[in-house]
C-alpha cells in the first residue's frame, strides 16, 4: 500500500452567540438581537407564533470582527409570545420574546 504523509486536517466549526432580544417585552417598533460569530456566514432569524406558524423571517451576513445587530420590525405582530430561531453555520439557538399591545 502507498505511504501517506501524516497530515492533520482541522475542520473549523462555526461558533455563534445570541443575546436575549431587546427590548423584551416589546410594545412597538423593533426588537433587536446581538449576534456574534467566528465566521463570515449568513445568519437567519425565523419568528414563530405559539402554533408554530412562521410570522417573520430575515437573513443577515455576519461579520466576525464585530457584534452584529439584527433588528426586526414587529408592527405586524399581534400581542403574544413568539419564538425566534436564529441559525448560523448549521447551528441554531432559540429565544422567546413577548409583544405587548
N, C-alpha and C positions, 0 to 999 in steps of 0.2 A: 504494500500500500504506500502511496506517496507520503512524504514527510510534510507536516504542516507547521507553520510558524505559530507560536502561542500568541495570538492576537486577541486582546480583550476588547469587546465592543460594549460601550456604555450606551444604554438607551436612557435618555433623559425623560423623566416623567414630568408632566405638567403639574405644577402646584399652583393653586389659586385660593384666595380667601375672600370672603364677602362679609362686610359689616352688616349689622342689623339695619333694615331700612329706616330712613328718617325723612320726615317725622313719622312717628308711629304711636298712636293713631294719626291719620291724616284726614283733614276735613275738605280741603280743596287744593287745586294747583297740581303739584308734582310730588312724587315720592322718589327718593334717591337711594342708590346702592353704591357703596365704595368697594371697588373690586381691585385686588392686587393679583398679579400673575407673574410667573417667572418666564413666560414665553409670549411672543407676539402672535397671538391667535385670536380668532373671533370668540366672543362670549355671547351667549343668547340668554334672554330672560323671557320666560313664559309665565304669564299670570293666569292662575286657575281659580274659579269660584269653588265653593264647597261641594258642588255637584260634579266637579272635575272638568267643567267646560272651560276651554281656553278663551279668555276675555281680552287679553293684551299680549303682544309679543314685540320684542325688539332685538336687534343684534348690534354689537359694537366691537371694534377691533381693540384688543388690549395692548397697552404699551408697558412692557416690563420695567421701564425706568421710573414710572410714576404710579400713584394711586389713581385708578381710573374711576371717574364719577359718571354713573349712568342714571339718567332721570327718566321717569315715566309719567306722562300726563294722565291723571286719574279722573278727569272730569266726567268721563262716560260711565264710570263705575258707580253702582248703587251702594248704599250702606251695607256693610257686612265684613266678613273675614275672608281674606284671599291668601293664596299660596303662590309665592314666586319661586320658580325653578330656574336657577342660574346654572348654566352649563358652559364649560370651557375645557378643551383638550380631552374630551372623553370622561370628564368628571362632572359631578352635579352636586349642588347644595340647594337646600330648600329653606326659605324664610317666610314666615307668616307676617301679614300686616292687616290692619283694620282701617276701613274707610268709614268715617262718620258723616252724616248729612243732617 
